[in-house]
Amino acid sequence: MSSDDHANELGEFLKARRSEVSPRTVGLPETGAKRRVKGLRREEVALLASISPDYYTRIEQGRRQASAPVLDVLARVLHLDDDEREYLFELAGKDAERPRRQSAQKVSPQLLRVLDELTTSPALVLGRRMDILGWNRMASALLVDFSEIPEKKRNYVWLMFSDATFRSLHVEWEAMARTAVSMLRMEAGRNPHDQRMAALVGELSMKDDDFRTWWGDHRVTARERGSKTLRHPVAGELTLDWDALTCTSDPEQQLIVWTAEPGSAAHDGLRFLSSWAASEDRSAADH
């Protein structure tokens, strides 16, 4: 993504967010006349931020860089949450002028041992672009056999939209897919010059109408924690909590672990799935 593309993305993000803020929410009077734009007008954002309308317009059009104090005020005016505020600052970052060469990511031997030790909890290691870098036996048993997927397609968002088995597992697929898109957009803000990210987004936009629409919403969220309900062909319906743990050796890698409340049906389901996966491994070894 070029610096011009980054400036355009900043403008689109600001437009998308101001369209969702009503005048009443920020204390502006309702005029009664039909408004030509949804949400706040540019001049209203400028008024609330105590900057000139021309200055704000230039920021939104990518013709003027905003200072950190101005960005901070805009984040408050537009009621951005912490993730959106971080994304705003990353898009306007001053250190994004020169592309950085990124080395290939590999999971450390220590982290691979942690994955193997998690015998009843599905776990993945996600890297840049939500690429799937590592997984344990339980993750394959729960989701899909990642070893059967070409390495270039081992990407969580790609599977969410492109793999029929992966997609059918999710009881609330639309909500989970929207969240995945928001996480990917957050990743795109952190690595604006990532050509593989641009290729991934381009392919998914061409392939899937939902992805293209949701990507255009400019929603962002960080990978931290959540819950999801899966309908598994062997273990039945499982409502699982997931947590993302950042690797100290490579902050761009995160260990994602799914767990269930002890004593719950989902907890019993995971234990059953673990036994089933072990028996499948023994059967494969015998043959």
PyRosetta script that sets phi, psi and omega in degrees:
from pyrosetta import init, pose_from_sequence

init()
pose = pose_from_sequence("MSSDDHANELGEFLKARRSEVSPRTVGLPETGAKRRVKGLRREEVALLASISPDYYTRIEQGRRQASAPVLDVLARVLHLDDDEREYLFELAGKDAERPRRQSAQKVSPQLLRVLDELTTSPALVLGRRMDILGWNRMASALLVDFSEIPEKKRNYVWLMFSDATFRSLHVEWEAMARTAVSMLRMEAGRNPHDQRMAALVGELSMKDDDFRTWWGDHRVTARERGSKTLRHPVAGELTLDWDALTCTSDPEQQLIVWTAEPGSAAHDGLRFLSSWAASEDRSAADH")
pose.set_psi(1, 124.1)
pose.set_omega(1, -179.3)
pose.set_phi(2, -75.8)
pose.set_psi(2, 170.1)
pose.set_omega(2, 178.1)
pose.set_phi(3, -62.7)
pose.set_psi(3, -34.1)
pose.set_omega(3, 177.1)
pose.set_phi(4, -65.7)
pose.set_psi(4, -42.0)
pose.set_omega(4, 177.8)
pose.set_phi(5, -62.0)
pose.set_psi(5, -39.2)
pose.set_omega(5, -179.9)
pose.set_phi(6, -64.4)
pose.set_psi(6, -41.4)
pose.set_omega(6, 178.3)
pose.set_phi(7, -65.3)
pose.set_psi(7, -39.3)
pose.set_omega(7, 177.4)
pose.set_phi(8, -64.0)
pose.set_psi(8, -40.3)
pose.set_omega(8, 178.8)
pose.set_phi(9, -63.5)
pose.set_psi(9, -39.5)
pose.set_omega(9, 176.8)
pose.set_phi(10, -60.2)
pose.set_psi(10, -45.2)
pose.set_omega(10, 179.7)
pose.set_phi(11, -63.0)
pose.set_psi(11, -43.5)
pose.set_omega(11, 179.4)
pose.set_phi(12, -64.8)
pose.set_psi(12, -38.2)
pose.set_omega(12, 178.9)
pose.set_phi(13, -64.4)
pose.set_psi(13, -45.0)
pose.set_omega(13, 178.9)
pose.set_phi(14, -62.6)
pose.set_psi(14, -42.4)
pose.set_omega(14, 179.6)
pose.set_phi(15, -63.7)
pose.set_psi(15, -42.1)
pose.set_omega(15, -179.3)
pose.set_phi(16, -64.1)
pose.set_psi(16, -40.0)
pose.set_omega(16, -177.5)
pose.set_phi(17, -73.8)
pose.set_psi(17, -39.6)
pose.set_omega(17, -179.1)
pose.set_phi(18, -69.8)
pose.set_psi(18, -23.9)
pose.set_omega(18, 178.6)
pose.set_phi(19, -68.6)
pose.set_psi(19, -15.9)
pose.set_omega(19, -177.2)
pose.set_phi(20, -100.7)
pose.set_psi(20, -1.1)
pose.set_omega(20, -179.2)
pose.set_phi(21, -103.4)
pose.set_psi(21, 118.3)
pose.set_omega(21, -179.5)
pose.set_phi(22, -82.0)
pose.set_psi(22, 150.2)
pose.set_omega(22, 177.1)
pose.set_phi(23, -54.9)
pose.set_psi(23, -38.2)
pose.set_omega(23, -179.0)
pose.set_phi(24, -62.3)
pose.set_psi(24, -37.1)
pose.set_omega(24, -178.5)
pose.set_phi(25, -60.8)
pose.set_psi(25, -34.6)
pose.set_omega(25, -176.8)
pose.set_phi(26, -101.8)
pose.set_psi(26, 11.4)
pose.set_omega(26, 174.1)
pose.set_phi(27, 85.1)
pose.set_psi(27, 13.3)
pose.set_omega(27, 176.8)
pose.set_phi(28, -87.0)
pose.set_psi(28, 146.1)
pose.set_omega(28, -177.9)
pose.set_phi(29, -69.5)
pose.set_psi(29, 144.8)
pose.set_omega(29, 172.9)
pose.set_phi(30, -80.3)
pose.set_psi(30, 126.0)
pose.set_omega(30, -175.1)
pose.set_phi(31, -82.9)
pose.set_psi(31, -22.2)
pose.set_omega(31, -177.4)
pose.set_phi(32, 90.2)
pose.set_psi(32, -28.0)
pose.set_omega(32, 177.9)
pose.set_phi(33, -77.8)
pose.set_psi(33, 150.6)
pose.set_omega(33, -179.9)
pose.set_phi(34, -68.0)
pose.set_psi(34, 126.9)
pose.set_omega(34, -178.5)
pose.set_phi(35, -83.3)
pose.set_psi(35, 142.5)
pose.set_omega(35, -178.8)
pose.set_phi(36, -79.7)
pose.set_psi(36, -20.1)
pose.set_omega(36, -179.7)
pose.set_phi(37, -123.6)
pose.set_psi(37, 149.9)
pose.set_omega(37, 176.0)
pose.set_phi(38, -80.4)
pose.set_psi(38, 134.5)
pose.set_omega(38, 179.0)
pose.set_phi(39, 81.7)
pose.set_psi(39, -145.6)
pose.set_omega(39, -177.2)
pose.set_phi(40, -87.1)
pose.set_psi(40, 145.2)
pose.set_omega(40, 171.7)
pose.set_phi(41, -79.8)
pose.set_psi(41, 162.1)
pose.set_omega(41, 177.5)
pose.set_phi(42, -57.3)
pose.set_psi(42, -44.7)
pose.set_omega(42, -177.3)
pose.set_phi(43, -65.8)
pose.set_psi(43, -27.4)
pose.set_omega(43, 177.9)
pose.set_phi(44, -73.7)
pose.set_psi(44, -38.7)
pose.set_omega(44, 174.7)
pose.set_phi(45, -61.9)
pose.set_psi(45, -44.1)
pose.set_omega(45, 179.5)
pose.set_phi(46, -61.3)
pose.set_psi(46, -42.6)
pose.set_omega(46, 179.1)
pose.set_phi(47, -60.1)
pose.set_psi(47, -47.4)
pose.set_omega(47, -178.0)
pose.set_phi(48, -68.3)
pose.set_psi(48, -28.4)
pose.set_omega(48, -179.7)
pose.set_phi(49, -90.6)
pose.set_psi(49, -2.4)
pose.set_omega(49, 179.7)
pose.set_phi(50, 60.6)
pose.set_psi(50, 40.2)
pose.set_omega(50, 173.7)
pose.set_phi(51, -128.2)
pose.set_psi(51, 165.6)
pose.set_omega(51, -178.1)
pose.set_phi(52, -73.9)
pose.set_psi(52, 149.3)
pose.set_omega(52, 176.7)
pose.set_phi(53, -58.0)
pose.set_psi(53, -36.9)
pose.set_omega(53, 179.8)
pose.set_phi(54, -64.7)
pose.set_psi(54, -40.4)
pose.set_omega(54, 179.5)
pose.set_phi(55, -62.6)
pose.set_psi(55, -47.2)
pose.set_omega(55, -179.1)
pose.set_phi(56, -64.7)
pose.set_psi(56, -41.4)
pose.set_omega(56, 179.7)
pose.set_phi(57, -59.4)
pose.set_psi(57, -41.8)
pose.set_omega(57, 179.6)
pose.set_phi(58, -64.8)
pose.set_psi(58, -37.0)
pose.set_omega(58, 176.7)
pose.set_phi(59, -63.0)
pose.set_psi(59, -47.3)
pose.set_omega(59, -176.8)
pose.set_phi(60, -67.7)
pose.set_psi(60, -29.5)
pose.set_omega(60, 179.3)
pose.set_phi(61, -87.8)
pose.set_psi(61, 0.6)
pose.set_omega(61, 178.5)
pose.set_phi(62, 76.6)
pose.set_psi(62, 18.7)
pose.set_omega(62, -178.4)
pose.set_phi(63, -103.1)
pose.set_psi(63, 1.3)
pose.set_omega(63, -178.8)
pose.set_phi(64, -150.7)
pose.set_psi(64, 133.5)
pose.set_omega(64, 176.0)
pose.set_phi(65, -83.9)
pose.set_psi(65, 137.8)
pose.set_omega(65, 178.9)
pose.set_phi(66, -94.8)
pose.set_psi(66, 142.8)
pose.set_omega(66, 176.4)
pose.set_phi(67, -76.2)
pose.set_psi(67, 164.0)
pose.set_omega(67, 179.1)
pose.set_phi(68, -59.2)
pose.set_psi(68, -43.3)
pose.set_omega(68, 177.9)
pose.set_phi(69, -61.0)
pose.set_psi(69, -37.7)
pose.set_omega(69, 178.5)
pose.set_phi(70, -67.3)
pose.set_psi(70, -42.2)
pose.set_omega(70, 177.5)
pose.set_phi(71, -61.0)
pose.set_psi(71, -38.6)
pose.set_omega(71, 179.6)
pose.set_phi(72, -62.9)
pose.set_psi(72, -42.7)
pose.set_omega(72, 178.9)
pose.set_phi(73, -66.2)
pose.set_psi(73, -43.0)
pose.set_omega(73, 179.1)
pose.set_phi(74, -61.3)
pose.set_psi(74, -37.9)
pose.set_omega(74, 178.5)
pose.set_phi(75, -61.9)
pose.set_psi(75, -38.8)
pose.set_omega(75, 178.7)
pose.set_phi(76, -71.8)
pose.set_psi(76, -42.8)
pose.set_omega(76, -179.1)
pose.set_phi(77, -60.8)
pose.set_psi(77, -40.8)
pose.set_omega(77, -176.2)
pose.set_phi(78, -88.9)
pose.set_psi(78, 5.1)
pose.set_omega(78, 176.3)
pose.set_phi(79, 57.2)
pose.set_psi(79, 43.8)
pose.set_omega(79, 179.4)
pose.set_phi(80, -73.9)
pose.set_psi(80, 142.4)
pose.set_omega(80, 173.6)
pose.set_phi(81, -81.9)
pose.set_psi(81, -178.6)
pose.set_omega(81, -174.5)
pose.set_phi(82, -61.6)
pose.set_psi(82, -41.9)
pose.set_omega(82, -179.4)
pose.set_phi(83, -65.5)
pose.set_psi(83, -43.3)
pose.set_omega(83, -179.5)
pose.set_phi(84, -66.2)
pose.set_psi(84, -38.4)
pose.set_omega(84, 178.3)
pose.set_phi(85, -63.4)
pose.set_psi(85, -43.7)
pose.set_omega(85, 178.5)
pose.set_phi(86, -61.1)
pose.set_psi(86, -42.2)
pose.set_omega(86, -179.9)
pose.set_phi(87, -63.6)
pose.set_psi(87, -41.9)
pose.set_omega(87, 177.7)
pose.set_phi(88, -57.6)
pose.set_psi(88, -46.6)
pose.set_omega(88, -179.4)
pose.set_phi(89, -66.6)
pose.set_psi(89, -36.1)
pose.set_omega(89, 179.1)
pose.set_phi(90, -67.3)
pose.set_psi(90, -38.8)
pose.set_omega(90, 178.5)
pose.set_phi(91, -64.9)
pose.set_psi(91, -32.4)
pose.set_omega(91, -178.1)
pose.set_phi(92, -96.6)
pose.set_psi(92, 10.7)
pose.set_omega(92, -173.6)
pose.set_phi(93, -59.3)
pose.set_psi(93, 143.4)
pose.set_omega(93, -178.5)
pose.set_phi(94, -86.8)
pose.set_psi(94, -10.6)
pose.set_omega(94, -177.1)
pose.set_phi(95, -99.7)
pose.set_psi(95, 15.6)
pose.set_omega(95, -177.2)
pose.set_phi(96, -102.8)
pose.set_psi(96, 24.1)
pose.set_omega(96, -176.7)
pose.set_phi(97, -76.7)
pose.set_psi(97, -31.6)
pose.set_omega(97, -173.3)
pose.set_phi(98, -120.7)
pose.set_psi(98, 128.8)
pose.set_omega(98, 179.3)
pose.set_phi(99, -59.9)
pose.set_psi(99, 140.9)
pose.set_omega(99, 175.6)
pose.set_phi(100, -103.2)
pose.set_psi(100, 136.3)
pose.set_omega(100, 177.2)
pose.set_phi(101, -79.0)
pose.set_psi(101, 123.1)
pose.set_omega(101, -177.3)
pose.set_phi(102, -98.8)
pose.set_psi(102, 131.0)
pose.set_omega(102, 177.1)
pose.set_phi(103, -79.8)
pose.set_psi(103, 155.9)
pose.set_omega(103, 178.3)
pose.set_phi(104, -64.2)
pose.set_psi(104, 140.7)
pose.set_omega(104, -179.5)
pose.set_phi(105, -90.3)
pose.set_psi(105, 137.6)
pose.set_omega(105, 175.5)
pose.set_phi(106, -133.7)
pose.set_psi(106, 145.3)
pose.set_omega(106, 178.6)
pose.set_phi(107, -81.0)
pose.set_psi(107, 133.4)
pose.set_omega(107, -178.7)
pose.set_phi(108, -68.0)
pose.set_psi(108, 152.5)
pose.set_omega(108, 178.0)
pose.set_phi(109, -57.0)
pose.set_psi(109, -36.1)
pose.set_omega(109, 179.8)
pose.set_phi(110, -63.3)
pose.set_psi(110, -41.9)
pose.set_omega(110, -179.0)
pose.set_phi(111, -70.9)
pose.set_psi(111, -33.9)
pose.set_omega(111, 175.4)
pose.set_phi(112, -62.8)
pose.set_psi(112, -36.2)
pose.set_omega(112, 177.1)
pose.set_phi(113, -66.3)
pose.set_psi(113, -38.4)
pose.set_omega(113, 177.1)
pose.set_phi(114, -60.8)
pose.set_psi(114, -44.6)
pose.set_omega(114, 177.9)
pose.set_phi(115, -56.7)
pose.set_psi(115, -46.9)
pose.set_omega(115, -177.7)
pose.set_phi(116, -65.4)
pose.set_psi(116, -31.3)
pose.set_omega(116, -178.8)
pose.set_phi(117, -74.1)
pose.set_psi(117, -19.0)
pose.set_omega(117, 179.4)
pose.set_phi(118, -83.7)
pose.set_psi(118, 84.8)
pose.set_omega(118, -171.9)
pose.set_phi(119, -85.7)
pose.set_psi(119, -18.3)
pose.set_omega(119, 179.2)
pose.set_phi(120, -119.1)
pose.set_psi(120, 2.5)
pose.set_omega(120, 179.5)
pose.set_phi(121, -120.7)
pose.set_psi(121, 120.7)
pose.set_omega(121, 174.6)
pose.set_phi(122, -63.2)
pose.set_psi(122, 139.2)
pose.set_omega(122, -178.5)
pose.set_phi(123, -149.7)
pose.set_psi(123, 144.1)
pose.set_omega(123, 177.5)
pose.set_phi(124, -131.1)
pose.set_psi(124, 157.6)
pose.set_omega(124, 166.3)
pose.set_phi(125, -113.0)
pose.set_psi(125, 119.0)
pose.set_omega(125, 177.9)
pose.set_phi(126, -103.7)
pose.set_psi(126, 140.1)
pose.set_omega(126, 177.9)
pose.set_phi(127, -114.4)
pose.set_psi(127, -152.0)
pose.set_omega(127, 177.3)
pose.set_phi(128, -58.1)
pose.set_psi(128, 147.4)
pose.set_omega(128, 178.0)
pose.set_phi(129, 63.6)
pose.set_psi(129, 11.2)
pose.set_omega(129, -175.5)
pose.set_phi(130, 64.3)
pose.set_psi(130, 31.7)
pose.set_omega(130, 172.1)
pose.set_phi(131, -66.1)
pose.set_psi(131, 142.0)
pose.set_omega(131, 179.2)
pose.set_phi(132, -90.5)
pose.set_psi(132, 108.2)
pose.set_omega(132, -174.5)
pose.set_phi(133, -93.8)
pose.set_psi(133, -26.8)
pose.set_omega(133, -178.2)
pose.set_phi(134, -160.2)
pose.set_psi(134, 160.2)
pose.set_omega(134, -178.6)
pose.set_phi(135, -160.1)
pose.set_psi(135, 162.3)
pose.set_omega(135, 175.0)
pose.set_phi(136, -108.3)
pose.set_psi(136, 176.7)
pose.set_omega(136, -177.6)
pose.set_phi(137, -59.4)
pose.set_psi(137, -37.8)
pose.set_omega(137, -178.2)
pose.set_phi(138, -67.3)
pose.set_psi(138, -34.3)
pose.set_omega(138, 178.0)
pose.set_phi(139, -65.1)
pose.set_psi(139, -41.3)
pose.set_omega(139, 177.5)
pose.set_phi(140, -66.4)
pose.set_psi(140, -38.4)
pose.set_omega(140, -179.9)
pose.set_phi(141, -68.8)
pose.set_psi(141, -34.9)
pose.set_omega(141, -177.4)
pose.set_phi(142, -79.5)
pose.set_psi(142, -43.9)
pose.set_omega(142, -169.2)
pose.set_phi(143, -105.2)
pose.set_psi(143, -71.5)
pose.set_omega(143, -177.4)
pose.set_phi(144, -165.5)
pose.set_psi(144, 154.1)
pose.set_omega(144, 178.5)
pose.set_phi(145, -75.2)
pose.set_psi(145, 97.5)
pose.set_omega(145, -174.5)
pose.set_phi(146, -64.4)
pose.set_psi(146, -25.9)
pose.set_omega(146, -179.8)
pose.set_phi(147, -67.3)
pose.set_psi(147, -20.4)
pose.set_omega(147, 179.7)
pose.set_phi(148, -86.2)
pose.set_psi(148, -6.3)
pose.set_omega(148, -177.3)
pose.set_phi(149, -98.4)
pose.set_psi(149, 130.9)
pose.set_omega(149, 177.0)
pose.set_phi(150, -54.0)
pose.set_psi(150, 141.7)
pose.set_omega(150, -174.4)
pose.set_phi(151, -54.0)
pose.set_psi(151, -39.5)
pose.set_omega(151, -177.9)
pose.set_phi(152, -67.2)
pose.set_psi(152, -19.0)
pose.set_omega(152, 179.3)
pose.set_phi(153, -102.1)
pose.set_psi(153, 3.8)
pose.set_omega(153, 178.4)
pose.set_phi(154, -80.8)
pose.set_psi(154, 75.6)
pose.set_omega(154, -179.0)
pose.set_phi(155, -136.7)
pose.set_psi(155, 132.1)
pose.set_omega(155, -172.5)
pose.set_phi(156, -61.0)
pose.set_psi(156, -43.7)
pose.set_omega(156, -178.8)
pose.set_phi(157, -70.1)
pose.set_psi(157, -39.9)
pose.set_omega(157, 178.1)
pose.set_phi(158, -58.6)
pose.set_psi(158, -45.5)
pose.set_omega(158, 180.0)
pose.set_phi(159, -65.2)
pose.set_psi(159, -37.7)
pose.set_omega(159, -179.6)
pose.set_phi(160, -59.1)
pose.set_psi(160, -35.5)
pose.set_omega(160, -176.9)
pose.set_phi(161, -100.4)
pose.set_psi(161, -20.6)
pose.set_omega(161, -168.5)
pose.set_phi(162, -116.6)
pose.set_psi(162, -17.7)
pose.set_omega(162, -176.8)
pose.set_phi(163, -103.6)
pose.set_psi(163, 116.8)
pose.set_omega(163, -174.4)
pose.set_phi(164, -62.7)
pose.set_psi(164, -39.5)
pose.set_omega(164, 179.5)
pose.set_phi(165, -65.8)
pose.set_psi(165, -46.8)
pose.set_omega(165, 179.3)
pose.set_phi(166, -59.3)
pose.set_psi(166, -44.2)
pose.set_omega(166, -177.4)
pose.set_phi(167, -67.0)
pose.set_psi(167, -41.5)
pose.set_omega(167, -175.3)
pose.set_phi(168, -68.5)
pose.set_psi(168, -20.1)
pose.set_omega(168, 178.7)
pose.set_phi(169, -66.7)
pose.set_psi(169, -29.9)
pose.set_omega(169, -171.2)
pose.set_phi(170, -84.5)
pose.set_psi(170, 114.1)
pose.set_omega(170, 179.6)
pose.set_phi(171, -63.4)
pose.set_psi(171, -42.4)
pose.set_omega(171, 178.4)
pose.set_phi(172, -109.2)
pose.set_psi(172, 65.1)
pose.set_omega(172, -172.5)
pose.set_phi(173, -60.0)
pose.set_psi(173, -43.9)
pose.set_omega(173, -175.2)
pose.set_phi(174, -60.5)
pose.set_psi(174, -45.8)
pose.set_omega(174, 179.9)
pose.set_phi(175, -63.0)
pose.set_psi(175, -42.7)
pose.set_omega(175, -179.6)
pose.set_phi(176, -67.6)
pose.set_psi(176, -39.1)
pose.set_omega(176, -179.9)
pose.set_phi(177, -68.1)
pose.set_psi(177, -40.2)
pose.set_omega(177, 176.9)
pose.set_phi(178, -60.8)
pose.set_psi(178, -42.7)
pose.set_omega(178, 178.5)
pose.set_phi(179, -62.5)
pose.set_psi(179, -41.4)
pose.set_omega(179, 179.5)
pose.set_phi(180, -62.2)
pose.set_psi(180, -40.4)
pose.set_omega(180, 178.3)
pose.set_phi(181, -64.1)
pose.set_psi(181, -41.2)
pose.set_omega(181, 179.0)
pose.set_phi(182, -64.0)
pose.set_psi(182, -38.4)
pose.set_omega(182, 177.3)
pose.set_phi(183, -66.2)
pose.set_psi(183, -40.7)
pose.set_omega(183, -180.0)
pose.set_phi(184, -65.2)
pose.set_psi(184, -38.9)
pose.set_omega(184, 178.6)
pose.set_phi(185, -65.2)
pose.set_psi(185, -36.2)
pose.set_omega(185, 175.8)
pose.set_phi(186, -61.9)
pose.set_psi(186, -42.0)
pose.set_omega(186, 177.3)
pose.set_phi(187, -62.0)
pose.set_psi(187, -39.9)
pose.set_omega(187, -179.3)
pose.set_phi(188, -62.8)
pose.set_psi(188, -35.3)
pose.set_omega(188, 178.0)
pose.set_phi(189, -67.8)
pose.set_psi(189, -31.4)
pose.set_omega(189, -179.5)
pose.set_phi(190, -76.0)
pose.set_psi(190, -29.2)
pose.set_omega(190, -177.3)
pose.set_phi(191, -127.3)
pose.set_psi(191, 73.5)
pose.set_omega(191, -172.0)
pose.set_phi(192, -66.9)
pose.set_psi(192, -18.7)
pose.set_omega(192, -177.0)
pose.set_phi(193, -104.1)
pose.set_psi(193, 12.3)
pose.set_omega(193, -176.4)
pose.set_phi(194, -74.4)
pose.set_psi(194, 107.2)
pose.set_omega(194, -178.3)
pose.set_phi(195, -68.9)
pose.set_psi(195, -33.3)
pose.set_omega(195, 177.9)
pose.set_phi(196, -67.8)
pose.set_psi(196, -35.0)
pose.set_omega(196, 174.7)
pose.set_phi(197, -63.0)
pose.set_psi(197, -46.5)
pose.set_omega(197, -179.8)
pose.set_phi(198, -60.4)
pose.set_psi(198, -39.7)
pose.set_omega(198, 179.4)
pose.set_phi(199, -67.0)
pose.set_psi(199, -40.9)
pose.set_omega(199, 179.2)
pose.set_phi(200, -61.9)
pose.set_psi(200, -48.5)
pose.set_omega(200, -179.8)
pose.set_phi(201, -62.8)
pose.set_psi(201, -40.9)
pose.set_omega(201, 179.4)
pose.set_phi(202, -63.2)
pose.set_psi(202, -43.8)
pose.set_omega(202, 179.5)
pose.set_phi(203, -63.9)
pose.set_psi(203, -45.5)
pose.set_omega(203, -178.6)
pose.set_phi(204, -67.9)
pose.set_psi(204, -35.0)
pose.set_omega(204, 178.8)
pose.set_phi(205, -65.2)
pose.set_psi(205, -37.8)
pose.set_omega(205, 178.1)
pose.set_phi(206, -72.9)
pose.set_psi(206, -33.4)
pose.set_omega(206, -172.1)
pose.set_phi(207, -83.2)
pose.set_psi(207, -34.2)
pose.set_omega(207, -169.7)
pose.set_phi(208, -134.2)
pose.set_psi(208, 123.3)
pose.set_omega(208, -179.3)
pose.set_phi(209, -65.4)
pose.set_psi(209, -38.6)
pose.set_omega(209, -180.0)
pose.set_phi(210, -62.7)
pose.set_psi(210, -46.0)
pose.set_omega(210, 179.0)
pose.set_phi(211, -58.5)
pose.set_psi(211, -47.0)
pose.set_omega(211, -178.4)
pose.set_phi(212, -59.4)
pose.set_psi(212, -41.3)
pose.set_omega(212, 179.4)
pose.set_phi(213, -66.9)
pose.set_psi(213, -47.0)
pose.set_omega(213, -176.3)
pose.set_phi(214, -71.0)
pose.set_psi(214, -33.4)
pose.set_omega(214, 175.5)
pose.set_phi(215, -63.0)
pose.set_psi(215, -37.4)
pose.set_omega(215, 178.8)
pose.set_phi(216, -70.2)
pose.set_psi(216, -13.7)
pose.set_omega(216, 177.3)
pose.set_phi(217, -74.5)
pose.set_psi(217, -16.6)
pose.set_omega(217, 178.0)
pose.set_phi(218, 60.3)
pose.set_psi(218, 34.5)
pose.set_omega(218, 173.7)
pose.set_phi(219, -80.8)
pose.set_psi(219, 143.8)
pose.set_omega(219, 176.8)
pose.set_phi(220, -135.3)
pose.set_psi(220, 146.7)
pose.set_omega(220, 173.7)
pose.set_phi(221, -155.5)
pose.set_psi(221, 152.4)
pose.set_omega(221, -179.2)
pose.set_phi(222, -92.9)
pose.set_psi(222, 154.7)
pose.set_omega(222, 174.6)
pose.set_phi(223, -80.6)
pose.set_psi(223, 112.6)
pose.set_omega(223, 179.3)
pose.set_phi(224, -135.9)
pose.set_psi(224, -63.6)
pose.set_omega(224, -179.9)
pose.set_phi(225, -162.8)
pose.set_psi(225, 166.0)
pose.set_omega(225, 179.0)
pose.set_phi(226, 176.7)
pose.set_psi(226, -167.6)
pose.set_omega(226, 176.6)
pose.set_phi(227, -145.2)
pose.set_psi(227, 156.5)
pose.set_omega(227, 177.7)
pose.set_phi(228, -152.1)
pose.set_psi(228, 154.8)
pose.set_omega(228, 176.8)
pose.set_phi(229, -113.4)
pose.set_psi(229, 125.9)
pose.set_omega(229, -180.0)
pose.set_phi(230, -116.0)
pose.set_psi(230, 144.7)
pose.set_omega(230, 174.7)
pose.set_phi(231, -109.7)
pose.set_psi(231, 99.3)
pose.set_omega(231, -172.5)
pose.set_phi(232, -94.9)
pose.set_psi(232, 138.6)
pose.set_omega(232, -177.7)
pose.set_phi(233, -65.6)
pose.set_psi(233, -22.6)
pose.set_omega(233, -179.4)
pose.set_phi(234, -104.6)
pose.set_psi(234, -47.8)
pose.set_omega(234, -173.7)
pose.set_phi(235, -90.9)
pose.set_psi(235, -6.0)
pose.set_omega(235, -179.8)
pose.set_phi(236, 80.7)
pose.set_psi(236, -158.6)
pose.set_omega(236, -177.8)
pose.set_phi(237, -80.6)
pose.set_psi(237, 128.4)
pose.set_omega(237, -176.3)
pose.set_phi(238, -128.1)
pose.set_psi(238, 122.0)
pose.set_omega(238, 172.1)
pose.set_phi(239, -101.6)
pose.set_psi(239, 112.8)
pose.set_omega(239, -171.2)
pose.set_phi(240, -119.7)
pose.set_psi(240, 146.6)
pose.set_omega(240, 170.9)
pose.set_phi(241, -95.0)
pose.set_psi(241, 145.7)
pose.set_omega(241, 175.6)
pose.set_phi(242, -129.4)
pose.set_psi(242, 146.5)
pose.set_omega(242, 178.0)
pose.set_phi(243, -130.0)
pose.set_psi(243, 144.1)
pose.set_omega(243, 178.5)
pose.set_phi(244, -109.7)
pose.set_psi(244, 121.0)
pose.set_omega(244, -178.7)
pose.set_phi(245, -112.4)
pose.set_psi(245, 121.0)
pose.set_omega(245, -176.7)
pose.set_phi(246, -77.9)
pose.set_psi(246, 134.3)
pose.set_omega(246, 179.5)
pose.set_phi(247, -77.9)
pose.set_psi(247, 129.6)
pose.set_omega(247, -178.5)
pose.set_phi(248, -68.7)
pose.set_psi(248, -31.3)
pose.set_omega(248, -178.0)
pose.set_phi(249, -76.1)
pose.set_psi(249, -23.8)
pose.set_omega(249, 178.2)
pose.set_phi(250, -150.0)
pose.set_psi(250, 95.7)
pose.set_omega(250, -177.4)
pose.set_phi(251, -60.4)
pose.set_psi(251, -12.3)
pose.set_omega(251, 177.1)
pose.set_phi(252, -89.0)
pose.set_psi(252, 6.3)
pose.set_omega(252, 172.5)
pose.set_phi(253, -113.9)
pose.set_psi(253, 140.7)
pose.set_omega(253, 177.0)
pose.set_phi(254, -133.9)
pose.set_psi(254, 138.3)
pose.set_omega(254, 174.7)
pose.set_phi(255, -89.7)
pose.set_psi(255, 119.6)
pose.set_omega(255, 179.9)
pose.set_phi(256, -105.1)
pose.set_psi(256, 121.5)
pose.set_omega(256, -177.2)
pose.set_phi(257, -123.6)
pose.set_psi(257, 131.0)
pose.set_omega(257, 175.6)
pose.set_phi(258, -100.6)
pose.set_psi(258, 132.1)
pose.set_omega(258, 178.1)
pose.set_phi(259, -136.7)
pose.set_psi(259, 170.9)
pose.set_omega(259, 178.1)
pose.set_phi(260, -136.9)
pose.set_psi(260, 154.3)
pose.set_omega(260, 179.4)
pose.set_phi(261, -61.1)
pose.set_psi(261, 126.9)
pose.set_omega(261, 178.5)
pose.set_phi(262, -54.9)
pose.set_psi(262, 136.2)
pose.set_omega(262, 179.5)
pose.set_phi(263, 88.5)
pose.set_psi(263, -9.7)
pose.set_omega(263, -179.5)
pose.set_phi(264, -81.2)
pose.set_psi(264, 165.0)
pose.set_omega(264, 176.8)
pose.set_phi(265, -62.8)
pose.set_psi(265, -36.0)
pose.set_omega(265, 179.0)
pose.set_phi(266, -66.2)
pose.set_psi(266, -36.8)
pose.set_omega(266, 178.3)
pose.set_phi(267, -63.6)
pose.set_psi(267, -45.0)
pose.set_omega(267, 176.9)
pose.set_phi(268, -63.7)
pose.set_psi(268, -37.3)
pose.set_omega(268, 179.7)
pose.set_phi(269, -63.2)
pose.set_psi(269, -40.0)
pose.set_omega(269, 178.4)
pose.set_phi(270, -65.1)
pose.set_psi(270, -40.4)
pose.set_omega(270, 179.2)
pose.set_phi(271, -65.2)
pose.set_psi(271, -39.8)
pose.set_omega(271, 176.8)
pose.set_phi(272, -64.7)
pose.set_psi(272, -41.9)
pose.set_omega(272, 179.4)
pose.set_phi(273, -62.5)
pose.set_psi(273, -37.6)
pose.set_omega(273, 178.6)
pose.set_phi(274, -63.8)
pose.set_psi(274, -42.8)
pose.set_omega(274, 178.5)
pose.set_phi(275, -65.7)
pose.set_psi(275, -40.5)
pose.set_omega(275, 179.4)
pose.set_phi(276, -64.0)
pose.set_psi(276, -42.9)
pose.set_omega(276, -179.9)
pose.set_phi(277, -64.0)
pose.set_psi(277, -38.9)
pose.set_omega(277, 178.6)
pose.set_phi(278, -65.0)
pose.set_psi(278, -40.2)
pose.set_omega(278, 179.6)
pose.set_phi(279, -67.6)
pose.set_psi(279, -36.0)
pose.set_omega(279, 176.6)
pose.set_phi(280, -64.0)
pose.set_psi(280, -39.2)
pose.set_omega(280, 178.3)
pose.set_phi(281, -64.4)
pose.set_psi(281, -41.8)
pose.set_omega(281, 179.8)
pose.set_phi(282, -65.4)
pose.set_psi(282, -41.0)
pose.set_omega(282, 179.6)
pose.set_phi(283, -63.5)
pose.set_psi(283, -41.4)
pose.set_omega(283, 178.0)
pose.set_phi(284, -64.1)
pose.set_psi(284, -38.6)
pose.set_omega(284, -179.1)
pose.set_phi(285, -67.2)
pose.set_psi(285, -34.8)
pose.set_omega(285, -179.4)
pose.set_phi(286, -68.2)
pose.set_psi(286, -27.7)
pose.set_omega(286, -178.9)
pose.set_phi(287, -95.3)
pose.dump_pdb("model.pdb")
